[in-house]
Amino acid sequence: MTPLRIGVLGAAAIAPAAVVGPAARVPGVAVAAVAARDPARARAFARRHRVPAVHADYAALLADPGVDAVYIPLPNALHAHWTLRAIAAGKHVLCEKPMTANRAEAAAVAEAADAAPGLVVMEAFHYRYHPLAERLRTVVHGSAPPPGAAPGSGGELGRVRRVEVAVCVPLPLPGDIRYRYDLGGGAAMDTGCYAAHLARLLGGEEPEVVGARAAVLRRAPAVDRAVTAELAFPSGATGRLRASLWSTALLRVGARVVGERGELRVANFLMPHLFHRLRVRTPRGTRTETVPGEATYTAQLRAFAAAARGGAPVLTPARDAVATMALLDAVYRAAGLPVRGAAPG
């Protein structure tokens, strides 16, 4: 079978870890081309990673018949535009999270993906492709809850009462693109999208934001370096999201779910192949688990290739991104900050 030939839009620092390295471990996948705003940077990337083709710009890469799929690690504000261009060019898309800058853009991408049923459009929430993520979902919700069951009632914890997720990492680099509003930056967009996604998965419903507060940069008051949001789920459960790139929390990556019959805690759901701990407490006792699995980026690329070549299911499709971005938009509004992609005022 001809390998799935992937073109990389942008010689981003994440690309080697997310696609180039994993491609060497996933049979039937090859990184075939790269393009960047700076042609010299694209050529250097190609030499370093042995990528055979370098294109003058992104449009030229999309026009290449030798490219079947594209990986998009561009700044957040550019994700929707180039995802739509790639879909129009007939390419499968693996787009870095968050898939777009806001809900309206996500809806446009989802509609385009729905109208191109032969194409795979996947949001790169790599953690979701490690078996740990599915284990968390199963503990909370069970393998197959009966129709009409309350969220979480089919799992070990009973009905979900509280969901808390934190993704706080130390990145005090104010010159970085993560701190630029015009590029879709901010803590909620960068680490908070992971927290929002996992909260939706563990809550089993789409929550509302009932309050939020943010710490911002003095020189860029529309950009959040840290944010906390309080959530309310339709079933009555409550929740909290914490995300930061620069805060006193420093390093905190984990989640907690409280149910009527017990509690789940997980440390490092984001990169579980490096280290993680899952602890479940119920009336039957307390246990600690670890869930084996390959590196998250390798698992994600394997799933992308399986979907593109064999029609395997996609756990993070474009339609799912609409709900995640709606939640992030609501976080920004509740914190008194402009939604990404809108004029900051």
DAQUI-V427728 format. One record per run of one state. SS is the DSSP state (H for helix, E for strand, C for the rest). FROM is the first residue (numbers start at 1). LEN is the number of residues. Records with the same first field share a line. If there is no record, write none. Layout:
# DAQUI-V427728
SS=FROM-LEN + FROM-LEN
This chain:
# DAQUI-V427728
C=1-3 + 10-5 + 24-5 + 36-3 + 50-3 + 56-2 + 63-6 + 73-3 + 89-3 + 97-6 + 115-6 + 125-1 + 130-1 + 142-18 + 169-8 + 180-1 + 184-3 + 191-1 + 204-4 + 217-7 + 233-5 + 245-7 + 260-2 + 268-9 + 283-2 + 290-6 + 311-6 + 335-11
E=4-6 + 29-7 + 53-3 + 69-4 + 92-5 + 121-4 + 160-9 + 208-9 + 224-9 + 238-7 + 252-8 + 262-6 + 277-6 + 285-5 + 317-1
H=15-9 + 39-11 + 58-5 + 76-13 + 103-12 + 126-4 + 131-11 + 177-3 + 181-3 + 187-4 + 192-12 + 296-15 + 318-17
